[in-house]
Each structure stands twice: as C-alpha cells, then as structure tokens.
Amino acid sequence: MLAAVACAQDARAFDTVFRNGFEHPANFDSPLGANLDGVVDYSTSYTFVDAMKQSRAWITQDTTGAGVFDTGEQACLDLDANGYLRTLAPVTTRPGCDATAYNAVATLFFFGDFAGHYPGGRYVVTYQGQGTISYHFAAHRNDALSTPGRDVLDVDAASGGWMMRFDAIDAADPPRDIHVWMPGYDEHSGPSQLFHPDFLALIRRDKVLRFMDWMQTNNSSQQEFADRPRLDDVRWTERGVPLELMVELANRSDAQPWFNMPHRATDDYITQFAARVKALLRRDLRVYVEYSNEVWNGQFGQGAYVEAMGTAEYGDVGSGFDRRLNWHGERTAQMCDLWKAAWGSDASRVTCVLGAQAANAYTQEQSADCPLWSAGAPCRAHGIDAVAIAPYFGGYLDGPGTAATVQGWSLATLFAEIESGGQIAGGPAGGALADVRDWIAAHREAATARGLHLVSYEGGQHLVGILGVENNDAITALFTSANRDARMGAAYSQHLADWRAGGGELFMNFTASSGYGKFGSWGAVEYLDEQDTPKQQALLGFIDANPCWWSGCTQ
C-alpha cells in the first residue's frame, strides 16, 4: 500500500481554471472547503475503490438452525495485529469467552438505506491464505470466473447491501490481506487509484478538506502515536483513516488538509503527527490544525475531559464552563507551538485554528485570552492564527419546544421562516438566516480585536428531525424534503453571501456527501451518483462568483 501511495501522487483527474493567463487547479481560488463524511459501511459516500476499507466491524454469527445474525461476541475474536481473523475459535481466556455461540464471522458492505446508489456489477475479492468464504444478500460468487484467492462477485446494488462471511478458517494459513475491488478495478489497477472517481469529482472544487470524521475525533480514545490507524489495518471504519491516506488525498486533489488532534493526544503524538504530515504533504500546500472538535459541546466526551483538565490545573476558579474554555485555549496554544516547531522554517504553512461556539462569542474570548492560564496567557499569542465557528442556520427549529408548531408546516412556511421569520412564536427576528448574521458579526468583532482571522469549521443548514428521545416522522419528512428543494439552494447562496459580507474568510461546508434522514440531511449531495443537487449547485455557483477574497488565499 505504501508503494502504491508513493507512485500515484501525480495521478490527478481534475479539471483546471485559468486565472491571469495561467492554468491552475480547479480549487485554486475557491473560498470554500468541505467536511468529509465518516468512513462507515452505511455511508452513501463510497470513498475508496477497495471497499474492504469501508466495511463494518466483524460480526459473530450462529448459522445453525434458525441462526443468530449477531451473537455479540466480538470481544472473543482472535485477531492479528491488523485486525484479520486468525481463527474462528474464541480466545477462551477472556471474560465470558469460555462458552460462545458463534460459528462464523461476517462483515457488511453498503448496508444502509441507499439501495441502487452505490456501484453494482462485478467486484473482485483478493486475499492470501485459506478459508471458506461465502457471500450473501446482494452479492453472489461467480464460480466460473473465481480462482483460489480471487473471488469474482456479481453484485445487484439495487437490492441493497451485501455480506461476506467466513464459515471456516485454516488457522495455519488464515485469510488476510483482503481487498474488495469495486467495479472497474482489480488488484492491478486498484492500489494506484485508491479513491473512487465519483468521490474525487465531488470534492474537486474544495480548497480545504476537513478530516474530523475521518479521524473519529469525537469521543476519541487515541493518545499515543504508536496506536494511530495504519495503512494495513483490515478496515478504516474502526480506528479511523491513516494520516498517510489523508495527506495523499490532499496531494492528489490540490487541497489543503485540516486535521483535528485527538483531545487525549500527548505532546509526542502531536509532534510526530506534525512531522509526518510535513514529510508527506506537497510543499505548495498549507495545512490547518485544530484541537479536537467542539469542546464546548456537552454532547461529546472531549468536553468533559477538557473541563476536568481545567479543574485539575486551575482549581475551582470560575465556572466549570470557564475552566473548560480556558484549558481548551491552553491546549490549543500548546498544540500550535508543537506543530510550528515541528515545521520549523515552514511554520508559515501551518494555520492553527481555535474552535468556538458560533452562537456565543464568549467562547472565543475566553479561549483566546485564557486568563486562568497564569503561565502562558494569552493563548492567542502562541501561534493561533484563526478562530473557527460553525454558523449553521435553522437549529432552533429542531427542539422539543417547536415540534407542535413545525410538524404542521408546509415547505413554503418553513422557507418563509428561514428567509424572513415570523412563523414561530419567540423565533429570531428576521428568521434563521438573519439570526446567524448576528453571530458572525459578534465573532468578527472579537477576532479582529485579537488579531485573528475568522473562518468556519462547519456550516450550512441545521434541520434535524429528531426531538429528544422520540422521533418525529412529520418533521423528518419536512426537513429532508426541504434539503432537496431548490429553495434550499437559494438559502445557501444567501447564507454564503452573508458570511462574506460579515467578514468571514474560508467557509467549510458540512458535509460533502451523506444520506438524509432523522439524524440530519447534512450532505451537499445525498448520493455520490446524484451530484446535481440544489445545495451543491449553490456551493459551486458561489465558488465561481466569489474567488477567495482574503490575503494569501492563493499562495
């Protein structure tokens, strides 16, 4: 895999733009970037031509009698260092593994609600070792074309996802180095291609790619650099995508990578990560780096961790939230110092980002000033270059207090609220888009006072049809329909114009692609095979009409 990465760095398939008589990459003066959807088997983003890397974690199964699809005994599996099965026998010395029910182990591919929206046709499975492998649901082995160590599959994508199951394993020579090449690729062409062309086509105009979800940043357990995801891992859905692959994508797509350091990462982790990126990233590209993600947000474990670290260092001074914000600023500052030291004379290529809550400029002020850090305040003096917010619009429409009203709305009423307001009691004056303008203005004022740039780490609509512990089907239907509507494209165009007018610089849409449903309709596109959507066209139209306007953006 490493050799394949190294030899493929010039394999680009992007169109170009001409500026001042010169030919440049298509994203040369783009003011927009994109967050990338998490690498999971149920994502509508089929990112890699080796689908094994996007398969589900091992599932223990009982195939006798009526069968049990998942016996829940994954902790008993005997795996090698890369996560491949060494045998079907359980590790009996582990708690609860002396008597297990499973007799087979499986993994899933494209097992989400998007039948017909991933490539169907002929797949090629290659592997070393010996075992009995069977295929189920949408996939069937073509026995006439298959040979030992190379199974050819016919996959009917329209019927849904599919399963690979290991029914027997030769413990002396277990199956390993497994690859599942998507239609059009095999063991000869796949290793150099790496990324699926549909995915590459979607991101070709994005200036920056944020890898927060690829790195599984939220609730991360990563701490030591030695324990990071590796290229040879059986899949990248369990621990995250290796940094080498993220850098390779940036190199091929002429994009600047945005990395999120795990909240538990040691100084050594951060330093080695930074040095590795410097060694691999093209010298004409910059890099963004951010400490964790949304530490102000109580939804994620990193918030409680950061607050506990702040309490341990500062004592009971101020509120717990203040201690959280101050230690967030402190650790961001330390991260910035480590990255820029690792990059030495190239430190100017590192943009160090401080995350803040869009609706609360106080989160920027406390973290950037960090008055509780007596040894190093202000934090902004430690190489922090920009503050990043997520100026989502419409988030107030998904709360329990609004359900009774919103669930009866038509699309016309919803867009009237987004564009001008007045449709819901107690809603923001002027509606959802106007509400965000005030957030942008407050953060711009605070950033300017501190000598910081204002960028977004995420942004777009925030219509989520899940209310508390109960799902509301009417609101889910309303919100998903709105995200497919041409009026959402118009709302995005206005939102982006407001961002520029308010003094914002780089805007990072969330997200490039993902399915729509009760957990949100985040993707600019819903499916990779249907990219002509109102939101995506609004983003592309803004890029065409608004070459990046801030100093240094095309350097």
Secondary structure, DSSP 8 states (H G I E B T S, - for coil): -HHHHHHTTT-----EEEETTEEEETTTT--EEEE-----TT-S---BSBGGGG----EEEB-STT-BS--S-GGG-EE-TTS-EEESS--TTSTT-SS----EEEEEES-SS-TTSS--EEEEEEEES-EEEEEEETEEE-TTT-BTTEEEEEE-GGG--EEEEEEEE-TTS--EEEEEE-TT--TTTHHHH-B-HHHHHHHTT-SEEE-TTTTT-TT----SGGGS--TTSS-SSSS---HHHHHHHHHHHT-EEEEEE-TT--HHHHHHHHHHHHHHS-TT--EEEEESS-TT-TTSHHHHHHHHHHHHHH-S-S-HHHHHHHHHHHHHHHHHHHHHHHHGGGGGGEEEEEE--TT-THHHHHHHH-TT-TTT--GGGSS--EEEE--EE-GGGGSGGGHHHHTT--HHHHHHHHHT--SSTT--TT-HHHHHHHHHHHHHHHHHHTT-EEEESS-EE----EETTEE-HHHHHHHHHHHTSHHHHHHHHHHHHHHHHTT---EEES-SB---BTTB---SBSBTTB---HHHHHHHHHHHH----STTTT-
